[in-house]
């Protein structure tokens, strides 16, 4: 298989997972008060009420049409599961095939018993020249009676949806309506967080932890925090991912006086030069120390916290910055003094052009988040594997990255 084919297959697989996450989000937002949804339950997701279980299988086939073979392959596992249920319980289950197929029209459709019986006949090419097509009766193979097929057909619905981009926009609009936000907030904040919640839940082994109500889900998709995960990077590719994040969360915000804290996972940093490089990038893009005309009340300088960085490396970084005549504060006024948020927040002025506020420890980080004043407070959390816990004190944007270079391209 060529590299191009491998890449196309990988992209299709990623898109299929993301489409499934979006379908799950949309279904959660459509839940009634007495219903809950289980992610990765019997099928891709299942909706439960007091007397009914509705099982959803999601498929995204950009290059495959909705043929009898496509439907057969998708519904056969559901049909086999249906046959294992005792007859009294069958009426309490419904089955849903939810998907996009090449050249398909959006619709909800059902199939009659005879139509399902027909598509369960599979044709195989002959192994010897001159012989006829071999017809395989799948219904007979799995031991399903005509009555079984008729019952199953009455409980199966096929939902043919719009293509990936339009379907995604419908999810964002549903988030906007359910959470009563603007479209920009839904797209930039709620949607990434919703995808992250669903994808993380899907990987959880505990069945109870994979169950959600609409109310619970909306409360977890917090408008004060946007949480991305690696699926966004896989979907867009590194260059487009960095550009998208810079446009959505950074480009329009580096001119206003505000408290901006950059929390950077030290596991991303390989060398002292990378530590120094990210500090200079923050000073260059997020400090007004170089401005001669800006009034003191409008000046700003970023906070930076290298999560998990050992003391020796942090001291070495401060020494390098000092040797380069970079003016910074770290919350410690003199040798042996206690940490002071007031000292960390000393104002930048024309005569005192400090350009960095370095946070030295987890304890100082927590005190800073609790104590800084003002309405405009942003926490930009760049992480490798695990984000900072939701602080609840700032507008928090948690972004997975793989290198310092990616951070510099985003900010």
C-alpha positions, 0 to 999 in steps of 0.5 A: 500500500502506498504512503498516500493510501495509508495517510488517506486511511488514517484520515478517514479513521480519525474523521470517523471517530470525530464524527462519532463524538459529534453524533454523541454530543448531539444526542446528549443535547437532545436527551429528555429529562428522564433519559441518560446516555452511555458512551461506548455501551452495547453500541457506540452510544446507547440512550436509556429511559425507564422502559426503552433502550435505544442503541446507536451504531455510527458510520462515516463513509465518505467514499462508500454509498449506502448499498445493501452490502453497506447496510448489511455489514452495519446492522448484522452485529445489532441483529445478532444481539437482538436474537440473543435477547429473550422475546419479552425484552425485545420490545424494549429495544430499538436499533439505530444506524446513524451515518453519512454515506457517499452521495446520500440524501439526509433522511430517516428511513426504515426497512421492511422485513422482506427488504432486510431478508433480501439484503441478508443474501450475500453474493460471492464471486465464483472460485472457478471460471464459468461457474455462477455467483454463489449466494450466501443466505446470512439469515439462515447462517445466523438462525433468524426466522422470518418472524425474527426479521420482521420484529427486528425491522420494526425496531430499526431506524436508519438516520442518514445525515449531512457530511462531516462539516455540516454535521459539525456545524449542527453540533456547534449550533446545538451547543449554542442553543443548549448553553445559551451562548454566542456562536463564537463561544460555542465554537471556540469554547464549548465545542472543543471541551464537549469533544474532549469530555466525550472522547475521555469518557469513551476511554474510561473502563468504569461503566458508571463513569460513561453515563451522562444526562443532559444536565450533567453534560452541560454543567461539565462543558464550562463556558469559563474553560476550553479544553482541547485534546489530541484529537484536534491536532490529529484532525487538523495537522500541526500547521493548521492546528497552530494557526487555528488556535492562534486565530481563535485565542491569541491574535486578538488578545495581545494588546489589552492590559490583562492578567495572562498566565502561561502554564507550560508543562516542563515535560515539553522542554528538552534544553535550557535554550528552549526554556530561554526561547519560550521566555523571549517569545512571551516577552516579545508577543505578550509584554508592553515593556518595549512601548515608549508611549503607552500609559502606565495604567495600560501596560502589561507583562505575562506570568509564566509557570513551568510546571514540574521544572526542578529548582536547579533548572529554574534558578539557571533560567533566572540567571540566564535572563539576568545576564541578558538584562531581562527585567523580571519579578518572581514574587520574592523581594529578597533572599529568604523572603516569603512569596508575595503576590503583590511583589509578583504583580509589581506594575510595569512602568516606562522607568521599570520595564519589567517584562516577565513575572516568573512563578516558581512553584505549585504553591505560588501558582495556586496563590497567584490564581487566587489573589490576582484581581481584575476581570480580565484573567486568562490562563493558557495551559500548554500540556503534554499529557495532562492539563492543569485542573480547572482553576475556576479563577480565570478564563482557562484554555488548555491546549495539548502540544508536542513541543516548545516550537508548537507553543511558539507558533501558537502564541 
